[in-house]
């Protein structure tokens, strides 16, 4: 039996991927890897599920943590600026432990030149992809689009005020539900044919701000209009709202990348992996208008 490992298993994506793997096959030999095993003990320590401590900042411990794992889901950490080093340590440990294939959660178009606010984040992903492809194992790269879930509070605020403030310009992107990313990861872990493959894990449709405003208007039953702002104006507004530069800058960078077409990728990979259409923006918003 193939043994599957999932890093970051106590996080939202890790938990959802675990659920999808076990839903596909409850008897899967599954190893959940996390810095916080206590967060999973009790709910996951039964049957064929094992829990192990794994800290990417303690690379000497990782080969033992990855022992006897055949396919590993490497969920990117949130330590922007140093996570490439964390990921390289995990990849080296996986190779040393004899892992046959690593599935990595990357981002849309990490190799292109993104705005300075987003460059460190994307550089981490690009360097990890390169390290993975050079490690000698089979690999699968999942380039996840921006999460619909992350936009939910912002869009609710836009509906409440009637204004969608944005620096996206006329750019388009295809945000995706986190659960669809988890389902795609589970499929890449549990089915064959994904060796040395890169997939764009995107939502059901490419949208621009005008389309989004119309969808918000329908979902919430009140008119929402786009208010286009510059990067500088957007940054100032975010900081006035209380967001520190470390948080505001990447948000501005995502908008600038969308405006430049850098987060637009071909659709279809998500549906091919999960066997159904991904959740659309309209379906994601539908409870708001109920």
C-alpha positions as CSV (number, residue, x, y, z in Angstrom):
1,X,0.0,0.0,0.0
2,X,1.2,3.5,-0.9
3,X,1.9,5.6,2.2
4,X,0.9,9.3,1.8
5,X,2.3,12.1,3.9
6,X,0.8,15.6,4.3
7,X,2.8,18.5,5.8
8,X,1.2,21.4,7.5
9,X,-1.6,18.9,8.4
10,X,-3.0,21.1,11.2
11,X,-3.6,24.0,8.8
12,X,-6.8,24.7,6.9
13,X,-5.5,23.3,3.6
14,X,-3.9,20.3,5.3
15,X,-7.0,19.4,7.1
16,X,-9.1,19.7,4.0
17,X,-6.7,17.6,1.9
18,X,-6.7,15.0,4.7
19,X,-10.5,14.8,4.6
20,X,-10.5,14.4,0.8
21,X,-7.8,11.7,0.9
22,X,-9.7,9.7,3.5
23,X,-13.0,10.3,1.7
24,X,-11.5,8.7,-1.4
25,X,-10.1,5.8,0.6
26,X,-10.7,5.5,4.4
27,X,-8.0,2.8,4.6
28,X,-5.3,5.0,3.2
29,X,-2.0,4.7,5.0
30,X,-1.7,8.3,5.9
31,X,1.0,10.3,7.9
32,X,0.1,13.7,9.1
33,X,3.1,16.0,9.6
34,X,2.8,19.2,11.7
35,X,4.8,21.4,14.1
36,X,1.7,21.1,16.4
37,X,0.8,17.4,16.8
38,X,-1.4,18.2,19.8
39,X,-3.7,20.1,17.4
40,X,-4.5,16.8,15.7
41,X,-4.2,14.2,18.4
42,X,-7.5,12.6,19.2
43,X,-9.3,13.6,16.0
44,X,-6.8,12.0,13.6
45,X,-4.8,9.4,15.6
46,X,-6.9,6.4,14.7
47,X,-6.8,3.5,12.2
48,X,-4.3,3.9,9.4
49,X,-3.6,7.6,10.3
50,X,-0.4,8.4,12.1
51,X,0.7,11.8,13.4
52,X,4.3,13.0,13.4
53,X,6.2,16.1,14.5
54,X,7.9,17.9,11.6
55,X,9.5,21.3,11.8
56,X,11.1,22.7,8.6
57,X,13.3,24.9,10.8
58,X,14.8,21.7,12.3
59,X,16.0,20.0,9.1
60,X,18.0,17.4,10.8
61,X,14.8,15.8,12.2
62,X,13.0,15.7,8.8
63,X,14.4,12.5,7.3
64,X,13.0,10.5,10.2
65,X,9.7,12.3,10.0
66,X,9.4,11.4,6.3
67,X,10.5,7.8,6.8
68,X,8.5,5.2,4.8
69,X,6.4,7.9,3.0
70,X,6.0,7.2,-0.7
71,X,4.1,10.4,-1.8
72,X,4.4,13.6,0.1
73,X,2.2,16.7,-0.1
74,X,4.5,19.7,0.7
75,X,2.2,22.6,1.6
76,X,4.0,25.8,1.3
77,X,4.6,27.6,4.7
78,X,3.7,31.1,5.5
79,X,7.2,32.3,6.3
80,X,7.6,34.6,3.3
81,X,11.3,35.4,2.7
82,X,12.7,32.4,4.4
83,X,10.3,29.6,3.3
84,X,12.3,28.8,0.2
85,X,15.1,27.7,2.6
86,X,12.5,25.7,4.6
87,X,11.2,24.1,1.5
88,X,14.7,23.2,0.3
89,X,15.3,21.5,3.6
90,X,12.1,19.5,3.3
91,X,12.8,18.5,-0.2
92,X,16.4,17.4,0.6
93,X,15.0,15.4,3.6
94,X,12.3,13.8,1.4
95,X,14.9,12.7,-1.1
96,X,17.1,11.3,1.7
97,X,14.2,9.4,3.2
98,X,13.3,7.8,-0.1
99,X,10.1,9.6,-0.9
100,X,9.2,8.7,-4.5
101,X,7.2,11.8,-5.4
102,X,6.5,15.3,-3.8
103,X,3.4,17.3,-4.6
104,X,4.0,21.0,-3.9
105,X,1.4,23.8,-3.5
106,X,2.8,26.7,-5.5
107,X,1.2,29.9,-7.0
108,X,0.1,31.1,-10.4
109,X,3.0,32.1,-12.7
110,X,5.7,32.4,-10.0
111,X,8.5,32.6,-12.5
112,X,7.5,35.9,-14.2
113,X,8.5,39.3,-12.9
114,X,5.9,40.4,-10.4
115,X,5.6,43.9,-8.8
116,X,8.1,44.5,-6.0
117,X,5.4,44.1,-3.3
118,X,4.8,40.5,-4.4
119,X,8.3,39.6,-5.6
120,X,9.5,37.9,-2.4
121,X,6.4,35.7,-2.2
122,X,6.6,34.6,-5.8
123,X,10.4,34.1,-5.6
124,X,10.0,31.6,-2.8
125,X,7.7,29.6,-5.0
126,X,9.9,29.8,-8.0
127,X,13.0,28.7,-6.0
128,X,11.0,25.8,-4.4
129,X,9.8,24.6,-7.8
130,X,13.4,24.7,-9.1
131,X,14.7,22.8,-6.1
132,X,12.1,20.2,-6.4
133,X,12.7,19.6,-10.1
134,X,16.5,19.2,-9.4
135,X,16.1,16.9,-6.4
136,X,15.9,13.6,-8.4
137,X,12.5,12.6,-7.2
138,X,9.2,12.7,-9.2
139,X,7.3,15.8,-8.6
140,X,3.9,17.4,-9.1
141,X,3.4,21.2,-8.9
142,X,0.0,22.6,-8.1
143,X,-0.1,26.3,-8.9
144,X,-3.0,27.5,-6.7
145,X,-4.8,30.6,-7.7
146,X,-5.9,33.1,-5.0
147,X,-8.5,31.7,-2.6
148,X,-12.1,32.7,-2.9
149,X,-12.2,32.2,0.9
150,X,-9.7,35.0,1.5
151,X,-11.8,37.4,-0.5
152,X,-15.1,36.7,1.4
153,X,-14.7,39.4,4.1
154,X,-13.4,42.0,1.6
155,X,-16.4,41.3,-0.7
156,X,-18.9,41.4,2.1
157,X,-17.5,44.8,3.1
158,X,-17.8,46.0,-0.6
159,X,-21.4,44.9,-0.6
160,X,-22.1,46.7,2.6
161,X,-20.6,50.0,1.3
162,X,-21.7,49.6,-2.3
163,X,-18.1,50.2,-3.5
164,X,-15.5,47.7,-4.7
165,X,-12.2,49.5,-4.1
166,X,-9.5,47.9,-6.2
167,X,-6.2,48.4,-8.0
168,X,-6.9,45.5,-10.3
169,X,-7.6,47.7,-13.3
170,X,-9.1,45.6,-16.1
171,X,-7.1,42.5,-15.2
172,X,-8.6,39.1,-14.8
173,X,-7.9,36.1,-12.5
174,X,-9.7,32.9,-11.5
175,X,-10.0,32.7,-7.7
176,X,-10.6,29.2,-6.4
177,X,-12.1,27.7,-3.3
178,X,-9.7,26.3,-0.8
179,X,-11.6,23.1,-0.7
180,X,-11.2,22.7,-4.5
181,X,-7.4,23.1,-4.0
182,X,-7.6,20.4,-1.3
183,X,-9.5,18.1,-3.6
184,X,-7.0,18.7,-6.4
185,X,-4.1,17.9,-4.0
186,X,-5.9,14.7,-2.8
187,X,-6.3,13.6,-6.4
188,X,-2.6,14.3,-7.2
189,X,-1.7,12.2,-4.1
190,X,-4.0,9.3,-4.7
191,X,-4.2,8.8,-8.5
192,X,-1.6,7.9,-11.1
193,X,-0.3,9.9,-14.0
194,X,1.0,13.1,-12.3
195,X,4.7,12.5,-12.4
196,X,6.6,15.7,-13.3
197,X,3.4,17.5,-14.1
198,X,2.5,21.2,-13.4
199,X,-1.2,22.1,-13.0
200,X,-3.0,25.5,-12.7
201,X,-5.5,25.1,-9.9
202,X,-7.9,27.8,-10.8
203,X,-11.5,28.6,-10.3
204,X,-14.4,28.1,-12.8
205,X,-14.0,31.5,-14.6
206,X,-11.7,34.4,-15.2
207,X,-13.3,37.5,-13.8
208,X,-12.5,41.2,-13.8
209,X,-13.7,43.8,-11.3
210,X,-16.8,44.8,-13.3
211,X,-17.9,41.2,-13.5
212,X,-17.3,40.8,-9.8
213,X,-19.2,43.9,-8.9
214,X,-22.2,42.6,-10.9
215,X,-22.0,39.3,-9.2
216,X,-21.8,41.0,-5.8
217,X,-24.8,43.2,-6.6
218,X,-26.9,40.1,-7.5
219,X,-25.8,38.1,-4.5
220,X,-26.3,40.8,-1.9
221,X,-29.3,42.5,-3.6
222,X,-27.8,46.0,-3.7
223,X,-25.7,47.8,-6.3
224,X,-22.0,47.6,-6.0
225,X,-19.8,49.8,-8.1
226,X,-16.1,49.6,-8.9
227,X,-13.8,52.4,-7.5
228,X,-10.5,52.1,-9.3
229,X,-7.5,53.4,-7.4
230,X,-3.8,53.5,-7.9
231,X,-1.4,51.3,-6.0
232,X,-0.3,54.2,-3.8
233,X,-3.9,55.1,-3.0
234,X,-4.8,51.5,-2.3
235,X,-1.8,51.1,0.0
236,X,-2.7,54.3,1.9
237,X,-6.3,53.1,2.3
238,X,-5.2,49.7,3.6
239,X,-2.9,51.3,6.1
240,X,-5.5,53.8,7.2
241,X,-7.7,50.7,7.9
242,X,-5.1,49.5,10.3
243,X,-3.2,47.0,8.2
244,X,0.6,47.1,8.7
245,X,2.8,47.4,5.6
246,X,3.8,43.7,5.9
247,X,0.2,42.8,5.2
248,X,-0.9,45.7,3.0
249,X,2.1,45.5,0.6
250,X,1.3,41.9,-0.7
251,X,-2.4,42.8,-1.1
252,X,-1.3,45.8,-3.3
253,X,1.1,43.5,-5.1
254,X,-1.7,41.0,-5.9
255,X,-3.8,43.8,-7.4
256,X,-0.9,45.0,-9.5
257,X,-0.1,41.5,-10.7
258,X,-3.8,41.0,-11.6
259,X,-3.8,44.3,-13.5
260,X,-0.7,43.2,-15.4
261,X,-2.3,39.9,-16.4
262,X,0.3,38.0,-14.3
263,X,-2.3,35.9,-12.4
264,X,-4.3,34.9,-15.5
265,X,-3.7,31.2,-16.3
266,X,-5.4,28.6,-18.5
267,X,-8.4,27.0,-17.0
268,X,-9.4,23.3,-17.0
269,X,-6.7,21.6,-14.8
270,X,-8.8,21.8,-11.7
271,X,-11.8,20.1,-13.3
272,X,-9.6,17.4,-14.8
273,X,-8.1,16.6,-11.4
274,X,-11.2,16.7,-9.2
275,X,-13.7,15.3,-11.8
276,X,-16.2,18.2,-11.6
277,X,-16.3,21.9,-12.2
278,X,-14.7,24.0,-9.5
279,X,-16.9,26.2,-7.4
280,X,-17.8,29.3,-9.3
281,X,-17.7,32.8,-7.9
282,X,-21.5,33.0,-8.3
283,X,-22.0,29.7,-6.3
284,X,-19.5,30.8,-3.7
285,X,-21.5,34.1,-3.2
286,X,-25.0,32.5,-3.3
287,X,-25.5,32.1,0.5
288,X,-24.8,35.8,0.9
289,X,-28.0,36.6,-1.0
290,X,-30.2,34.1,0.7
